[in-house]
C-alpha cells in the first residue's frame, strides 16, 4: 500500500496501529473526526479529515507523510 491508498482507506473508515521509536500509535475515527493517538499515555490529536491527519498530525515533530519511509512496513 502506498501513502495515498492509506489516506483513502482511513477516509473510508479503516483504523491502523503502527510504531515509531518503539512507541505504539493508533489512527482511528468516529463521527466527530479522525485521531492520531500515542497509546502509552493516550495523547491524542484530532482532525476533521483523514488528509488533515496525515498532513498535520505530528510524531516527534514530523507528519505521517514525512515518516512514511520509516513506517510503511506496518501497512503492507
DSSP file (Angstrom, degrees, kcal/mol; ACC not computed):
  #  RESIDUE AA STRUCTURE BP1 BP2  ACC     N-H-->O    O-->H-N    N-H-->O    O-->H-N    TCO  KAPPA ALPHA  PHI   PSI    X-CA   Y-CA   Z-CA
    1    1 A X              0   0    0      0, 0.0     2,-0.2     0, 0.0    74,-0.1   0.000 360.0 360.0 360.0 139.0    0.0    0.0    0.0
    2    2 A X     >  -     0   0    0      1,-0.1     4,-2.2    74,-0.0     5,-0.2  -0.539 360.0 -97.6 -99.6 174.2    1.3    3.5   -0.8
    3    3 A X  H  > S+     0   0    0      1,-0.2     4,-2.4     2,-0.2     5,-0.2   0.852 122.4  53.0 -62.4 -36.8    0.6    6.6    1.3
    4    4 A X  H  > S+     0   0    0      2,-0.2     4,-2.0     1,-0.2    -1,-0.2   0.897 109.7  48.6 -66.5 -39.2   -2.3    7.8   -1.0
    5    5 A X  H  > S+     0   0    0      2,-0.2     4,-2.6     1,-0.2    -2,-0.2   0.897 110.7  51.6 -65.6 -40.0   -4.0    4.4   -0.7
    6    6 A X  H  X S+     0   0    0     -4,-2.2     4,-2.7     2,-0.2     5,-0.2   0.930 108.7  49.8 -62.8 -45.7   -3.6    4.5    3.1
    7    7 A X  H  X S+     0   0    0     -4,-2.4     4,-2.3     1,-0.2    -1,-0.2   0.912 112.4  48.7 -59.0 -42.4   -5.1    8.0    3.3
    8    8 A X  H  X S+     0   0    0     -4,-2.0     4,-1.3     2,-0.2    -2,-0.2   0.913 110.8  49.8 -63.9 -43.2   -8.1    6.8    1.2
    9    9 A X  H  <>S+     0   0    0     -4,-2.6     5,-2.4     2,-0.2     3,-0.3   0.905 111.5  48.2 -64.0 -41.8   -8.5    3.7    3.4
   10   10 A X  H ><5S+     0   0    0     -4,-2.7     3,-1.6     1,-0.2    -1,-0.2   0.906 109.0  54.5 -64.0 -40.8   -8.5    5.8    6.6
   11   11 A X  H 3<5S+     0   0    0     -4,-2.3    -1,-0.2     1,-0.3    -2,-0.2   0.776 105.9  53.5 -62.1 -26.5  -11.0    8.1    4.9
   12   12 A X  T 3<5S-     0   0    0     -4,-1.3    -1,-0.3    -3,-0.3    -2,-0.2   0.413 131.9 -90.1 -89.5   0.4  -13.3    5.1    4.3
   13   13 A X  T < 5S+     0   0    0     -3,-1.6    -3,-0.2     1,-0.3    16,-0.2   0.426  76.6 142.1 111.7  -2.0  -13.2    4.1    8.0
   14   14 A X      < -     0   0    0     -5,-2.4     2,-0.3    -6,-0.1    -1,-0.3  -0.428  34.3-152.9 -72.0 148.9  -10.2    1.8    8.3
   15   15 A X        -     0   0    0     -2,-0.1     2,-0.3    13,-0.1    13,-0.2  -0.942  13.7-175.6-123.6 146.7   -8.2    2.0   11.5
   16   16 A X  E     -A   27   0A   0     11,-1.6    11,-3.5    -2,-0.3     2,-0.3  -0.967  16.0-152.4-141.7 151.6   -4.5    1.2   11.9
   17   17 A X  E     +A   26   0A   0     -2,-0.3     2,-0.3     9,-0.2     9,-0.2  -0.933  23.2 160.7-121.2 154.7   -1.8    0.9   14.5
   18   18 A X  E     -A   25   0A   0      7,-2.1     7,-3.3    -2,-0.3     2,-0.4  -0.945  29.4-113.9-160.0 172.7    2.0    1.3   14.0
   19   19 A X  E     -A   24   0A   0     -2,-0.3     2,-0.4     5,-0.2     5,-0.2  -0.940  18.2-178.9-125.2 141.5    5.2    2.0   15.8
   20   20 A X  E >  S-A   23   0A   0      3,-2.2     3,-1.8    -2,-0.4    40,-0.1  -0.986  83.7  -9.8-133.7 125.2    7.7    4.9   15.8
   21   21 A X  T 3  S-     0   0    0     -2,-0.4     3,-0.1     1,-0.3    -1,-0.1   0.891 129.3 -57.7  51.6  43.7   10.8    4.6   18.1
   22   22 A X  T 3  S+     0   0    0      1,-0.2     2,-0.4     0, 0.0    -1,-0.3   0.591 112.8 120.7  64.8  13.6    9.2    1.6   19.8
   23   23 A X  E <   -A   20   0A   0     -3,-1.8    -3,-2.2    16,-0.0     2,-0.3  -0.907  61.8-127.2-107.6 136.6    6.1    3.6   20.7
   24   24 A X  E     -A   19   0A   0     -2,-0.4    15,-2.3    -5,-0.2    16,-0.5  -0.629  25.1-172.9 -86.1 138.3    2.7    2.4   19.5
   25   25 A X  E     -AB  18  38A   0     -7,-3.3    -7,-2.1    -2,-0.3     2,-0.4  -0.918   8.1-152.3-126.2 154.2    0.4    4.9   17.7
   26   26 A X  E     -AB  17  37A   0     11,-2.4    11,-2.6    -2,-0.3     2,-0.6  -0.994   5.3-156.6-133.1 129.7   -3.2    4.4   16.6
   27   27 A X  E     +AB  16  36A   0    -11,-3.5   -11,-1.6    -2,-0.4     2,-0.3  -0.934  35.9 150.0-102.0 122.5   -5.1    6.0   13.7
   28   28 A X  E     - B   0  35A   0      7,-2.2     7,-3.1    -2,-0.6     2,-0.3  -0.846  25.0-159.4-143.5 177.7   -8.8    5.9   14.4
   29   29 A X  E     + B   0  34A   0     -2,-0.3     2,-0.3     5,-0.3     5,-0.2  -0.980   9.4 176.7-154.7 164.0  -12.0    7.8   13.7
   30   30 A X  E >   - B   0  33A   0      3,-2.2     3,-0.9    -2,-0.3   -17,-0.0  -0.857  59.1 -73.6-151.6-171.2  -15.6    8.3   14.9
   31   31 A X  T 3  S+     0   0    0     -2,-0.3     3,-0.1     1,-0.2    -2,-0.0   0.710 128.9  56.7 -65.7 -17.2  -18.4   10.6   13.8
   32   32 A X  T 3  S-     0   0    0      1,-0.2     2,-0.3     0, 0.0    -1,-0.2   0.750 119.1 -76.6 -84.4 -26.7  -16.6   13.6   15.4
   33   33 A X  E <   -B   30   0A   0     -3,-0.9    -3,-2.2    13,-0.0     2,-0.3  -0.997  54.3 -51.5 162.2-162.7  -13.3   13.2   13.4
   34   34 A X  E     -BC  29  47A   0     13,-2.8    13,-2.6    -2,-0.3     2,-0.4  -0.876  45.9-156.9-115.8 144.7  -10.0   11.4   12.8
   35   35 A X  E     -BC  28  46A   0     -7,-3.1    -7,-2.2    -2,-0.3     2,-0.5  -0.957  19.6-162.9-132.6 140.5   -7.5   10.8   15.6
   36   36 A X  E     -BC  27  45A   0      9,-2.3     9,-2.5    -2,-0.4     2,-0.4  -0.984  29.1-176.2-115.7 114.9   -3.8   10.1   15.9
   37   37 A X  E     -BC  26  44A   0    -11,-2.6   -11,-2.4    -2,-0.5     2,-0.7  -0.939  28.5-142.0-123.1 132.9   -3.2    8.7   19.4
   38   38 A X  E >>> -BC  25  43A   0      5,-3.0     4,-1.1    -2,-0.4     5,-0.7  -0.840  21.4-150.9 -86.5 119.4    0.0    7.7   21.2
   39   39 A X  T 345S+     0   0    0    -15,-2.3     3,-0.4    -2,-0.7    -1,-0.2   0.872  82.6  65.8 -65.2 -41.7   -1.0    4.5   23.1
   40   40 A X  T 345S+     0   0    0    -16,-0.5    -1,-0.2     1,-0.3   -15,-0.1   0.799 125.4  10.3 -58.1 -32.6    1.3    4.7   26.1
   41   41 A X  T <45S-     0   0    0     -3,-0.6    -1,-0.3     2,-0.1    -2,-0.2   0.284  99.2-117.7-129.1   9.2   -0.3    7.9   27.5
   42   42 A X  T  <5 +     0   0    0     -4,-1.1     2,-0.3    -3,-0.4    -3,-0.2   0.679  51.0 167.2  61.4  20.1   -3.4    8.2   25.3
   43   43 A X  E   < -C   38   0A   0     -5,-0.7    -5,-3.0    -6,-0.1     2,-0.4  -0.532  16.5-169.8 -65.2 124.8   -2.2   11.6   24.0
   44   44 A X  E     -C   37   0A   0     -2,-0.3     2,-0.4    -7,-0.2    -7,-0.2  -0.947  23.0-160.3-127.8 139.8   -4.5   12.2   21.0
   45   45 A X  E     -C   36   0A   0     -9,-2.5    -9,-2.3    -2,-0.4     2,-0.3  -0.952  19.9-151.7-111.9 135.9   -4.5   14.7   18.2
   46   46 A X  E     +C   35   0A   0     -2,-0.4     2,-0.3   -11,-0.2   -11,-0.2  -0.865  14.7 179.0-117.8 148.7   -7.8   15.3   16.4
   47   47 A X  E     -C   34   0A   0    -13,-2.6   -13,-2.8    -2,-0.3     3,-0.0  -0.940  33.9-130.0-142.8 157.8   -8.6   16.3   12.8
   48   48 A X  S    S+     0   0    0     -2,-0.3     2,-0.3   -15,-0.2    -1,-0.1   0.798  91.2  23.9 -80.5 -30.3  -11.6   17.0   10.6
   49   49 A X  S  > S-     0   0    0      1,-0.1     4,-1.8   -15,-0.1   -15,-0.1  -0.895  74.9-117.8-134.1 161.4  -10.4   14.8    7.7
   50   50 A X  H  > S+     0   0    0     -2,-0.3     4,-2.0     2,-0.2     5,-0.2   0.899 116.3  55.2 -62.5 -40.8   -8.1   11.9    7.0
   51   51 A X  H  > S+     0   0    0      1,-0.2     4,-1.8     2,-0.2    -1,-0.2   0.909 106.3  50.3 -60.0 -42.8   -6.0   14.1    4.8
   52   52 A X  H  >>S+     0   0    0      1,-0.2     4,-3.4     2,-0.2     5,-0.6   0.894 106.8  55.2 -63.7 -40.0   -5.5   16.6    7.5
   53   53 A X  H  X5S+     0   0    0     -4,-1.8     4,-1.8     1,-0.2    11,-0.4   0.926 111.0  44.4 -57.9 -45.7   -4.5   13.9   10.0
   54   54 A X  H  <5S+     0   0    0     -4,-2.0    11,-1.4     1,-0.2    10,-0.4   0.802 121.4  39.0 -71.5 -29.3   -1.7   12.8    7.6
   55   55 A X  H  <5S+     0   0    0     -4,-1.8    -2,-0.2    -5,-0.2    -1,-0.2   0.854 130.0  24.4 -87.3 -38.1   -0.5   16.3    6.8
   56   56 A X  H  <5S+     0   0    0     -4,-3.4    -3,-0.2    -5,-0.2    -2,-0.2   0.630  91.1 104.1-109.3 -17.2   -0.8   18.0   10.2
   57   57 A X     << -     0   0    0     -4,-1.8     7,-0.4    -5,-0.6     2,-0.4  -0.442  60.3-149.4 -65.0 140.5   -0.6   15.2   12.8
   58   58 A X        +     0   0    0      5,-0.2     2,-0.4   -22,-0.1     5,-0.2  -0.948  26.1 176.2-124.9 135.2    2.8   15.2   14.4
   59   59 A X  B >  S-D   62   0B   0      3,-2.7     3,-2.0    -2,-0.4    -2,-0.0  -0.983  88.6 -15.5-128.8 118.9    5.1   12.5   15.8
   60   60 A X  T 3  S-     0   0    0     -2,-0.4     3,-0.1     1,-0.3    -1,-0.1   0.855 130.1 -55.0  53.1  36.7    8.5   13.8   17.0
   61   61 A X  T 3  S+     0   0    0      1,-0.2     2,-0.3     0, 0.0    -1,-0.3   0.443 118.8 105.5  81.2   0.3    7.8   17.0   15.0
   62   62 A X  B <   -D   59   0B   0     -3,-2.0    -3,-2.7     3,-0.0    -1,-0.2  -0.856  67.5-122.5-116.1 148.9    7.2   15.1   11.7
   63   63 A X     >  -     0   0    0     -2,-0.3     4,-1.7    -5,-0.2    -5,-0.2  -0.386  30.7-110.3 -78.2 164.0    4.0   14.4    9.8
   64   64 A X  H  > S+     0   0    0    -10,-0.4     4,-0.5    -7,-0.4     7,-0.2   0.877 121.8  56.4 -61.7 -36.2    3.0   10.8    9.0
   65   65 A X  H >4 S+     0   0    0    -11,-1.4     3,-1.0     1,-0.2     4,-0.3   0.924 107.8  47.1 -60.8 -43.4    3.7   11.7    5.3
   66   66 A X  H 34 S+     0   0    0      1,-0.2     3,-0.3     2,-0.1    -1,-0.2   0.796 114.7  47.5 -68.1 -27.5    7.3   12.7    6.3
   67   67 A X  H >X S+     0   0    0     -4,-1.7     4,-1.6     1,-0.2     3,-1.3   0.439  80.8 108.5 -88.6  -1.1    7.6    9.5    8.4
   68   68 A X  H <X S+     0   0    0     -3,-1.0     4,-2.3    -4,-0.5     3,-0.5   0.851  74.0  51.5 -50.9 -48.5    6.3    7.2    5.6
   69   69 A X  H 34 S+     0   0    0     -3,-0.3    -1,-0.3    -4,-0.3     4,-0.2   0.833 113.0  47.8 -60.2 -31.1    9.5    5.5    4.7
   70   70 A X  H <4 S+     0   0    0     -3,-1.3    -1,-0.2     1,-0.1    -2,-0.2   0.793 123.9  29.0 -77.6 -29.6   10.1    4.6    8.3
   71   71 A X  H >< S+     0   0    0     -4,-1.6     3,-2.2    -3,-0.5     4,-0.2   0.504  85.4 100.0-112.6  -5.7    6.6    3.3    9.0
   72   72 A X  G >< S+     0   0    0     -4,-2.3     3,-1.9     1,-0.3    -1,-0.1   0.744  71.1  72.6 -59.7 -23.8    5.3    1.9    5.6
   73   73 A X  G >  S+     0   0    0      1,-0.3     3,-0.7    -4,-0.2    -1,-0.3   0.762  90.2  60.7 -61.2 -24.0    6.2   -1.7    6.7
   74   74 A X  G <  S+     0   0    0     -3,-2.2    -1,-0.3     1,-0.2   -57,-0.2   0.547 101.1  54.8 -79.0  -6.6    3.2   -1.6    9.1
   75   75 A X  G <         0   0    0     -3,-1.9    -1,-0.2    -4,-0.2    -2,-0.1  -0.165 360.0 360.0-121.8  38.2    0.8   -1.0    6.2
   76   76 A X    <         0   0    0     -3,-0.7    -1,-0.1     0, 0.0    -2,-0.1   0.454 360.0 360.0 -77.5 360.0    1.5   -3.9    3.9
